Amino acid sequence: MNHGPPESAPPESIAASPKPSWRELIDNPWIMILVLFFVTAALGLPFLWISRGFSTFSKIVLTIAVLLWTALVLWVFWLIMVWCYTRIAEAI
């Protein structure tokens, strides 16, 4: 008779959905494009270049597009901050 703690089920028998690895996410072109344009901007370019989901030409084109997108986002942010500053300065 075994009076010790109950044995736990082996990991293989636990029904859990497998999580995709980071490599699968980076190699998926659609996920990579969404991450570049809506999450990381230019900070995600190293992930683009290690991705196997794009050709070299596509990586060059996407790099230019992401850099232009990042510049646009930062410029709009700057415009909003200047507008806010002038409104605050007028109120003081």
N, C-alpha and C positions, 0 to 999 in steps of 0.2 A: 504494500500500500504506500502511495506517495503522499506525504503530508507537507510537501514544500509548496511554494507559490505556483499558481497555474502557469503553464507554459504559454508564451505568446505565440501567435500565429506567425509563420515565416513571412517575410516581406513579399514573396511571390504570390501568396494567396490573398493579399489585401487588394481589394478591387478599387483602384484609384486611376483617374485619368492621367495618362502620361503628360508631363509638361514638356513643351517643345524646348529644345536647347537653344542657347543664344546663337549658335551657328545657323540653325534652321531659320531663326527669325531674321538674321542678317542676310541670309541668302535668298529670302523671299523678296522679290523686287517691289511688290506693292506695299508691304510693311515698311521697307526701307525708305521708299519715297514719302510715305505718310510721316514717318519719324523725322525725316530731314526737313520737311516743310512745315510741320505743325508742332514739333517737340524740340528738337535740338538745334535747328538751323545750321550754321557753319561748324558748330562743335561736333556734329555728327559725321563730318566728312571722313575722318579716319575709318569709321565703320563702313562707309560707302566703299572705300578703297580696299578693305579686306573682304568685302562681299564677293561671292562667286556668282551672283545673280545678274551681273552686268558685264558687258564687254568694256574694253579699255576706252573706246570711243564714247560709249554711253556714260562712263564715269567722268570723262572730261566735260561732256555737255552738262551732266547733272551738277558737277562741281561749279561750273560757271553760273548755272541757274540758281543754285543754292546760295552762292556768294552774292548775286544780285538781289535775291529775295531777302537775305540777311541785311544787306545795306538798306533796302527799302523799309524793312521793319524797324531798324535802328533810326532811320531818318524820320519816320512817322512818330516814333517814340520821342525823339528830340523835339519835334514840332509841338507835340502835346505838352511836354514839360515846359517849353518856352511860353506857350499859351497859359498854362497854369501859373507860372511865375509872374507873368504880367498881370494876371487877374489878382493874385495875392498882393503884389506890390502896389497896385492901385487901391486896394482895400485898406492898406496900412496907413 
